[in-house]
């Protein structure tokens, strides 16, 4: 079992928000005997908070959004009720779990197989960048639980090797990361294959406006359950920091952006010279970035701001003076390249995100001395900062590789018949490349050019819609229906 589903001593949330008309918690003893035995077999003696609180809603078929972090036990919170509801005698996909990466797909599969041991429930993980054959074999045997990335799931649906006609449960795991990986176009297309009657559940560490809109498209009047630390709430800004030596901040910034893939961000610097330097670094790495400087001509300033307000610019680099008065709708990130020289400036900068009911993220890059200033800001304003480890080069390579694979698969599926036919001329050449270092560099060059183009394209994300905000009404907000993907008046599966 992975760390994600193993109970930890004293692992309790500091803040819990439950749906109106909430359901009572469940205990391990309340599960069917075979699941109790499976849970004890993997070494648990009790359910974790997210499992105890979320499982009753999944058992009752009430669509639910769950805010819970990695390590909280969220995987078992949906795997256990799935195993309870799956009919092993029906050789068809009855539960589908969408995940952002192959790593998470393998993790969820491992947890499911450990808990389903000797139950007759068959599972398979479907993700890109690997051979289709083992996946096809598992689907032909009749997998009951399918876990995978949206792109590879869609590939199998288009090929006819996967059917969702018997689907009863749809789960989005780490929905915020799924959007950052660029999977929204695939999810939008995948919606065409979903049956109208199903139960839906969404797990995410954060619920920005884009994730709430995704929930609106796929879930039916979802409730909202938050089990988080430090009073984290769907409408608040998440305050995180990385400890980075001052001379390494430029490369650290690029690594963070590569892994987080923000929808949009303002990068704050303390001086005009630093702001100019950071803007150039981002541009040379291929990012759509613009400098907003106090000495910019008014016409140029208005042009830059117009792109930002229209959500056509991803990164705006500015000082406090240049950034004064900027109010960009649904800004996903504020990045503090330099930590501000006074505490009030921290509030001024980070207040640019997390507005209008949407979650945002404030990221600070601090050296040893700046970390002391960050602690002082935390004490003064009661802010709890989360420290994150800087992504390694290997982390960046892995995430970028998966993102490029997903984007290429999307493009391949979108080719018209004549282009696909023309492309066949290149298949022999493609098959022969990669046998020596120079040929591998040619492939790397072409992949890099493709990736750079994707960085300048506006991210394809769900339309912003604040009506998808969690509601205190029982069962959620009736406005959460979306006939575009699910059909109005959908009857519930019970």
Residue pairs with C-beta under 8 A, 6 or more apart in sequence:
1 42
1 43
1 110
1 111
1 114
2 75
2 107
2 110
2 111
3 71
4 70
4 71
4 72
4 73
4 74
4 75
4 107
4 111
5 48
5 73
5 75
5 76
5 79
5 111
6 43
6 44
6 73
7 44
7 45
7 46
7 47
7 48
7 73
8 48
8 71
11 48
11 49
11 71
11 72
11 73
12 49
13 49
13 50
13 72
13 227
13 228
13 229
14 228
14 229
14 230
14 231
15 226
15 227
15 228
15 229
15 230
15 231
15 232
15 233
16 49
16 53
16 226
16 227
17 224
17 225
17 226
17 233
18 53
18 223
18 225
19 57
19 62
19 64
19 223
19 224
19 225
19 474
19 475
19 476
20 223
20 471
20 472
20 473
20 474
20 475
21 223
21 474
21 475
23 56
23 57
23 60
23 62
24 56
25 52
25 53
25 56
26 47
26 51
26 52
26 55
26 56
26 59
27 46
27 47
27 52
28 36
28 39
28 44
28 45
28 46
28 47
29 36
31 39
31 80
31 84
32 84
34 119
35 80
35 83
35 84
35 115
38 83
38 114
38 115
38 116
38 117
38 119
39 47
39 76
39 80
39 115
41 117
42 114
42 115
47 55
47 73
48 72
48 73
48 76
48 77
49 72
49 73
49 227
50 66
50 68
50 72
50 73
50 74
50 77
50 227
51 73
51 76
51 77
51 80
53 225
53 227
54 64
54 66
54 68
54 74
54 77
54 78
54 201
54 225
55 77
55 80
55 81
57 64
57 201
57 223
57 225
58 64
58 77
58 78
58 81
58 82
58 169
58 199
58 201
59 81
59 84
59 85
61 199
61 492
61 493
61 494
62 199
62 223
62 475
63 199
63 200
63 201
63 219
63 220
63 221
63 222
63 223
63 476
64 201
64 202
64 219
64 222
64 223
64 224
64 225
65 201
65 202
65 204
65 207
65 215
65 219
65 222
65 223
65 224
65 225
65 470
66 74
66 77
66 201
66 202
66 203
66 204
66 225
66 226
66 227
67 204
67 205
67 206
67 207
67 224
67 225
67 226
67 227
67 228
67 232
67 234
68 74
68 77
68 203
68 205
68 226
68 227
68 228
69 205
69 228
69 229
70 174
70 205
72 227
74 173
74 203
75 107
75 108
75 111
75 173
76 111
76 115
77 203
78 97
78 169
78 171
78 173
78 201
78 203
79 108
79 111
79 112
79 115
80 115
81 169
82 95
82 97
82 112
82 145
82 169
82 171
83 112
83 115
83 116
83 119
83 121
83 145
85 94
85 95
85 168
85 169
86 94
86 95
86 121
86 144
86 145
87 94
87 144
88 119
88 120
88 121
88 122
88 144
89 120
90 144
90 166
91 141
91 142
91 144
92 142
92 144
92 163
92 165
92 166
93 143
93 144
93 145
93 146
93 162
93 163
93 164
93 166
93 167
94 144
94 145
94 166
94 167
94 168
94 169
95 144
95 145
95 146
95 167
95 168
95 169
95 170
95 171
96 146
96 147
96 153
96 164
96 167
96 169
96 170
96 171
97 108
97 145
97 146
97 147
97 148
97 171
97 173
98 148
98 149
98 150
98 153
98 170
98 171
98 172
98 173
98 178
98 183
98 187
99 105
99 108
99 147
99 148
99 149
99 173
99 174
99 178
100 149
100 173
100 174
100 177
100 178
100 180
100 181
100 183
101 127
101 149
101 177
101 181
101 399
101 402
102 125
102 127
102 128
102 129
102 130
102 149
102 402
103 398
104 173
104 174
105 125
105 126
105 127
105 147
105 148
105 149
106 125
106 127
108 125
108 147
108 173
109 123
109 124
109 125
109 147
112 121
112 123
112 145
112 147
113 123
116 123
116 145
121 144
121 145
122 138
122 141
122 142
122 143
122 144
122 145
123 143
123 144
123 145
123 146
123 147
124 135
124 138
124 139
124 143
124 145
124 146
124 147
124 148
125 135
125 147
125 148
126 135
126 146
126 147
126 148
126 149
126 152
126 153
126 156
126 162
127 148
127 149
127 152
128 149
128 151
128 152
128 155
128 402
128 405
128 406
128 409
129 401
129 402
129 405
135 152
135 156
136 161
139 146
139 156
139 161
139 162
146 153
146 162
149 181
149 183
149 402
149 406
150 178
150 183
150 186
150 187
150 190
150 406
151 183
151 186
151 405
151 406
151 409
151 410
152 409
153 162
153 186
153 190
154 186
154 189
154 190
154 413
155 409
155 413
156 162
157 163
157 164
157 190
157 193
158 413
164 193
164 194
164 195
165 195
166 195
167 194
167 195
167 198
168 198
168 199
168 493
169 198
169 199
169 200
169 201
170 194
170 198
170 199
170 200
170 201
170 218
171 200
171 201
171 202
171 203
172 178
172 200
172 201
172 202
172 203
172 204
172 214
172 218
173 203
174 203
174 204
174 205
175 202
175 203
175 204
175 211
175 214
175 215
176 204
176 205
176 206
176 207
176 208
176 211
178 184
178 187
179 210
179 211
179 214
179 263
179 461
179 462
180 260
180 261
180 262
180 263
181 261
181 399
181 402
181 403
181 406
182 261
182 403
182 406
182 407
182 410
182 454
182 459
182 460
183 406
184 214
184 460
184 461
184 462
185 410
185 460
186 406
186 410
187 214
187 218
188 217
188 485
189 413
191 217
191 218
191 485
191 486
192 485
194 218
194 485
194 486
196 486
196 487
196 490
196 491
197 490
197 491
197 492
197 493
198 493
199 492
199 493
200 218
200 219
200 220
200 222
201 219
202 211
202 214
202 215
202 218
202 219
202 222
204 211
206 234
206 238
206 359
206 361
207 215
207 224
207 234
207 359
207 470
208 263
208 330
208 332
208 358
208 359
208 360
209 330
209 356
209 357
209 358
209 359
209 464
209 465
209 466
209 468
210 263
210 330
210 332
210 461
210 462
210 464
211 359
211 462
212 234
212 358
212 465
212 466
212 468
212 469
212 470
213 462
213 463
213 464
213 465
213 468
214 462
215 222
215 468
215 480
216 462
216 465
216 467
216 468
216 479
216 480
216 481
216 482
217 462
217 482
217 484
217 485
217 486
218 482
218 485
218 486
219 480
220 480
220 481
220 486
220 490
220 492
221 475
221 476
221 477
221 478
221 480
221 481
222 470
222 476
222 480
223 470
223 475
223 476
224 234
224 470
224 471
224 476
226 232
226 233
226 234
229 384
230 384
230 386
231 384
232 238
234 357
234 359
234 469
234 470
235 354
235 357
235 358
235 359
235 469
236 354
236 359
237 334
237 350
237 351
237 353
237 354
237 359
237 360
237 361
237 362
238 354
238 359
238 360
238 361
238 362
238 386
239 350
239 362
239 364
239 383
239 384
239 385
239 386
240 361
240 362
240 363
240 364
240 385
240 386
240 387
240 388
241 363
241 364
241 365
241 366
241 371
241 374
241 385
241 386
241 387
241 388
242 252
242 256
242 363
242 364
242 365
242 366
242 387
242 388
242 389
242 390
243 366
243 367
243 368
243 371
243 387
243 390
244 252
244 365
244 366
244 367
244 390
245 367
246 367
249 337
249 365
249 367
250 277
250 278
250 281
252 365
252 390
253 267
253 278
253 281
253 282
253 335
253 337
253 365
254 281
254 282
254 285
255 390
255 391
255 393
255 395
255 396
256 335
256 363
256 365
256 390
256 391
257 265
257 282
257 287
257 315
258 391
258 396
258 399
258 400
259 391
259 395
259 396
259 399
260 333
260 361
260 363
261 403
262 314
262 315
262 332
262 333
262 335
262 361
263 314
263 330
263 332
263 333
263 459
263 461
264 308
264 311
264 313
264 314
264 315
264 328
264 330
264 331
264 332
264 333
265 314
265 315
265 316
265 331
265 332
265 333
265 334
265 335
266 315
266 316
266 317
266 318
266 323
266 326
266 328
266 331
266 333
266 334
266 335
266 349
266 352
267 275
267 278
267 282
267 289
267 315
267 316
267 317
267 318
267 335
267 337
268 318
268 319
268 320
268 323
268 334
268 335
268 336
268 337
268 338
268 340
268 349
269 275
269 278
269 317
269 318
269 319
269 337
269 338
270 319
270 320
270 338
270 340
270 341
271 319
271 338
272 293
272 294
272 295
272 319
272 322
274 337
274 338
275 291
275 292
275 293
275 317
275 318
275 319
275 322
276 291
276 293
278 317
278 337
279 289
279 290
279 291
279 317
282 289
282 315
282 317
283 289
286 451
286 452
286 455
286 456
287 314
287 315
287 455
287 456
288 313
288 314
288 315
288 455
288 456
289 313
289 314
289 315
289 316
289 317
290 304
290 307
290 308
290 313
290 315
290 316
290 317
291 304
291 317
291 318
292 301
292 304
292 305
292 316
292 317
292 318
292 322
292 323
292 326
293 318
293 319
293 322
294 319
294 321
294 322
296 304
296 322
304 313
304 316
305 326
307 313
308 316
308 326
308 328
309 328
309 329
311 329
311 330
311 458
312 458
314 455
314 458
314 459
316 323
316 326
316 328
318 326
320 340
320 345
320 348
320 349
323 349
323 352
326 352
327 352
327 355
328 352
329 355
329 356
329 464
330 355
330 356
330 358
330 464
331 352
331 353
331 355
331 360
332 353
332 360
332 361
333 353
333 360
333 361
333 362
333 363
334 349
334 350
334 352
334 353
334 360
334 361
334 362
334 363
335 363
335 364
335 365
336 346
336 349
336 350
336 362
336 363
336 364
336 365
337 365
338 365
338 370
339 346
339 364
339 365
339 366
339 370
339 373
339 374
340 346
340 348
340 349
343 376
343 377
343 380
343 381
346 377
346 381
347 381
349 362
350 360
350 362
353 360
353 361
353 362
354 360
354 361
354 362
356 466
357 466
357 469
358 464
358 466
364 370
364 374
364 385
366 373
366 374
374 385
377 383
378 384
378 385
391 399
400 451
403 451
404 447
404 450
404 451
404 454
407 450
407 451
407 454
408 450
415 423
433 439
433 440
433 442
433 443
434 440
434 443
467 477
467 479
467 480
468 477
468 479
468 480
469 477
470 476
470 477
471 477
471 480
481 488
481 490
